């Protein structure tokens, strides 16, 4: 009979590249193989690591972000899944103490403290011996008042012969050694410009997972992990129940989801469902048109630049998107979705392709990473967003592509205070911009969108607008000047 723990651990790292995603995937797979119901989360705004969690477990993962959400909201978001699982693993972000600027705000350390979760530090021990003791002592003493939530350690890239020596160093520092990953090439992670490649792109992903587990099933202290997880604080509030839509009516929201549009916070989808929204997924790559009888449209981010030719060749979809938005269908278009709404988009080789043409801009790759990090975004004076004024929200930007457009309806200020810029497009029916928005903690933004969806539902235009020929001489931007 499987052991029910209800516990929780945060798998942290000394820094990016130490192997925490490999360790996380191996642990998720191994715990599942051992008969446990496992839930998972990712610290921070990352999209791709939760895709790996979902591929391993076969269920959605989530994000825990202490910049986006107040502490009570963060704990409530986490608590719902934790109460349904035997064990919850939270994958950290960057190094354990790395947060906004040179602070620990938004860091794995902060989330471990907020949630009362014991942290297990992943240490790449390759090329080290006694120095591991110094590294561990530094991490343990760096917390507030010399305290730390680091309670265990897993070593990566070390030999079986070396493990007892490093385990002894860990025990000397007062933390629990929980095993190791030997050097292996079975489960290697490839990257592209926005992070790791998606798990669907890794050949034989499940076979590689199985091979990794065969390596670590006898090198990880599985019993020790379960025992440590029981030290987690489990006194958190339940997430609020469903909030019914106006008059109990269910609103239908069309959401683009395919290889080109895959950067989706699962917590955003949960939020919409809790607001009594029915989510209708479609593919701008393969479907002919936007789903009919929807009250709102969401185009999240992803990799439209990798599929620019295919998106352009799907003319019926481009026409449908353009006409539905021009006909007043409320729309959120983030990052890749924002690029898709422009007149054209250049692929990585500079080849230009026609896009939906809702907005007059041209998307192309810049010289480097644009506006990376957390931002606070405010609507500029004399502009409205979904019929509201003075809307502000917290968001995250991470993109190499930029957009040549004459509009800048928002002011984005880096959370570190190290710069600001004008960005995006706002109207009574459309948000378009590079900032990615997490709905929990930014309720004003998404509720304004849903208010417009309700208004659209009450006053739907004729269906003919959905598939009519577009007006090639104007864009929605022209109508709002």
Secondary structure as the mmCIF struct_conf table of DSSP 4:
data_model
#
loop_
_struct_conf.conf_type_id
_struct_conf.id
_struct_conf.beg_label_comp_id
_struct_conf.beg_label_asym_id
_struct_conf.beg_label_seq_id
_struct_conf.end_label_comp_id
_struct_conf.end_label_asym_id
_struct_conf.end_label_seq_id
HELX_LH_PP_P HELX_LH_PP_P1 UNK A 2 UNK A 4
STRN STRN1 UNK A 7 UNK A 13
BEND BEND1 UNK A 14 UNK A 15
TURN_TY1_P TURN_TY1_P1 UNK A 16 UNK A 17
BEND BEND2 UNK A 18 UNK A 19
HELX_RH_AL_P HELX_RH_AL_P1 UNK A 20 UNK A 33
TURN_TY1_P TURN_TY1_P2 UNK A 34 UNK A 35
STRN STRN2 UNK A 38 UNK A 43
BEND BEND3 UNK A 44 UNK A 45
BEND BEND4 UNK A 47 UNK A 47
HELX_RH_AL_P HELX_RH_AL_P2 UNK A 48 UNK A 57
BEND BEND5 UNK A 58 UNK A 59
STRN STRN3 UNK A 62 UNK A 64
TURN_TY1_P TURN_TY1_P3 UNK A 66 UNK A 68
BEND BEND6 UNK A 69 UNK A 69
HELX_RH_AL_P HELX_RH_AL_P3 UNK A 71 UNK A 82
TURN_TY1_P TURN_TY1_P4 UNK A 83 UNK A 84
BEND BEND7 UNK A 86 UNK A 86
STRN STRN4 UNK A 87 UNK A 91
BEND BEND8 UNK A 94 UNK A 95
TURN_TY1_P TURN_TY1_P5 UNK A 96 UNK A 97
BEND BEND9 UNK A 100 UNK A 100
TURN_TY1_P TURN_TY1_P6 UNK A 101 UNK A 102
BEND BEND10 UNK A 103 UNK A 103
TURN_TY1_P TURN_TY1_P7 UNK A 105 UNK A 106
BEND BEND11 UNK A 107 UNK A 107
HELX_RH_AL_P HELX_RH_AL_P4 UNK A 108 UNK A 115
TURN_TY1_P TURN_TY1_P8 UNK A 116 UNK A 116
STRN STRN5 UNK A 118 UNK A 124
TURN_TY1_P TURN_TY1_P9 UNK A 126 UNK A 127
BEND BEND12 UNK A 129 UNK A 129
TURN_TY1_P TURN_TY1_P10 UNK A 130 UNK A 130
HELX_RH_AL_P HELX_RH_AL_P5 UNK A 131 UNK A 141
BEND BEND13 UNK A 142 UNK A 143
HELX_RH_3T_P HELX_RH_3T_P1 UNK A 144 UNK A 146
STRN STRN6 UNK A 150 UNK A 156
BEND BEND14 UNK A 157 UNK A 157
HELX_RH_AL_P HELX_RH_AL_P6 UNK A 160 UNK A 172
TURN_TY1_P TURN_TY1_P11 UNK A 173 UNK A 174
STRN STRN7 UNK A 176 UNK A 181
BEND BEND15 UNK A 183 UNK A 183
BEND BEND16 UNK A 185 UNK A 187
STRN STRN8 UNK A 191 UNK A 192
TURN_TY1_P TURN_TY1_P12 UNK A 193 UNK A 194
STRN STRN9 UNK A 195 UNK A 196
HELX_LH_PP_P HELX_LH_PP_P2 UNK A 197 UNK A 198
HELX_RH_3T_P HELX_RH_3T_P2 UNK A 199 UNK A 201
BEND BEND17 UNK A 202 UNK A 202
TURN_TY1_P TURN_TY1_P13 UNK A 203 UNK A 204
HELX_RH_AL_P HELX_RH_AL_P7 UNK A 205 UNK A 216
TURN_TY1_P TURN_TY1_P14 UNK A 217 UNK A 219
STRN STRN10 UNK A 220 UNK A 220
HELX_RH_AL_P HELX_RH_AL_P8 UNK A 222 UNK A 229
TURN_TY1_P TURN_TY1_P15 UNK A 230 UNK A 231
BEND BEND18 UNK A 232 UNK A 232
HELX_LH_PP_P HELX_LH_PP_P3 UNK A 237 UNK A 240
HELX_LH_PP_P HELX_LH_PP_P4 UNK A 244 UNK A 245
HELX_RH_3T_P HELX_RH_3T_P3 UNK A 246 UNK A 248
HELX_LH_PP_P HELX_LH_PP_P5 UNK A 249 UNK A 250
STRN STRN11 UNK A 251 UNK A 256
BEND BEND19 UNK A 258 UNK A 261
STRN STRN12 UNK A 263 UNK A 263
HELX_RH_AL_P HELX_RH_AL_P9 UNK A 266 UNK A 274
TURN_TY1_P TURN_TY1_P16 UNK A 275 UNK A 276
STRN STRN13 UNK A 277 UNK A 282
TURN_TY1_P TURN_TY1_P17 UNK A 284 UNK A 286
BEND BEND20 UNK A 288 UNK A 289
HELX_LH_PP_P HELX_LH_PP_P6 UNK A 290 UNK A 291
BEND BEND21 UNK A 292 UNK A 293
BEND BEND22 UNK A 295 UNK A 295
STRN STRN14 UNK A 296 UNK A 299
STRN STRN15 UNK A 301 UNK A 301
BEND BEND23 UNK A 302 UNK A 302
HELX_RH_3T_P HELX_RH_3T_P4 UNK A 304 UNK A 307
HELX_RH_AL_P HELX_RH_AL_P10 UNK A 308 UNK A 313
HELX_RH_AL_P HELX_RH_AL_P11 UNK A 315 UNK A 326
TURN_TY1_P TURN_TY1_P18 UNK A 327 UNK A 328
STRN STRN16 UNK A 330 UNK A 334
TURN_TY1_P TURN_TY1_P19 UNK A 335 UNK A 335
HELX_RH_AL_P HELX_RH_AL_P12 UNK A 336 UNK A 340
TURN_TY1_P TURN_TY1_P20 UNK A 341 UNK A 341
BEND BEND24 UNK A 342 UNK A 343
STRN STRN17 UNK A 344 UNK A 346
TURN_TY1_P TURN_TY1_P21 UNK A 348 UNK A 349
BEND BEND25 UNK A 350 UNK A 350
STRN STRN18 UNK A 352 UNK A 354
BEND BEND26 UNK A 358 UNK A 359
STRN STRN19 UNK A 362 UNK A 379
HELX_LH_PP_P HELX_LH_PP_P7 UNK A 380 UNK A 380
TURN_TY1_P TURN_TY1_P22 UNK A 381 UNK A 382
STRN STRN20 UNK A 385 UNK A 385
TURN_TY1_P TURN_TY1_P23 UNK A 386 UNK A 387
STRN STRN21 UNK A 388 UNK A 388
BEND BEND27 UNK A 389 UNK A 390
STRN STRN22 UNK A 392 UNK A 404
BEND BEND28 UNK A 406 UNK A 406
STRN STRN23 UNK A 410 UNK A 414
TURN_TY1_P TURN_TY1_P24 UNK A 415 UNK A 416
BEND BEND29 UNK A 417 UNK A 418
STRN STRN24 UNK A 420 UNK A 423
STRN STRN25 UNK A 425 UNK A 426
BEND BEND30 UNK A 428 UNK A 429
STRN STRN26 UNK A 430 UNK A 433
BEND BEND31 UNK A 434 UNK A 434
STRN STRN27 UNK A 436 UNK A 437
BEND BEND32 UNK A 439 UNK A 439
TURN_TY1_P TURN_TY1_P25 UNK A 440 UNK A 441
HELX_RH_AL_P HELX_RH_AL_P13 UNK A 443 UNK A 458
TURN_TY1_P TURN_TY1_P26 UNK A 459 UNK A 459
HELX_LH_PP_P HELX_LH_PP_P8 UNK A 460 UNK A 462
HELX_RH_3T_P HELX_RH_3T_P5 UNK A 463 UNK A 466
TURN_TY1_P TURN_TY1_P27 UNK A 467 UNK A 467
BEND BEND33 UNK A 468 UNK A 468
HELX_LH_PP_P HELX_LH_PP_P9 UNK A 469 UNK A 470
TURN_TY1_P TURN_TY1_P28 UNK A 472 UNK A 473
HELX_RH_AL_P HELX_RH_AL_P14 UNK A 476 UNK A 479
TURN_TY1_P TURN_TY1_P29 UNK A 480 UNK A 480
#
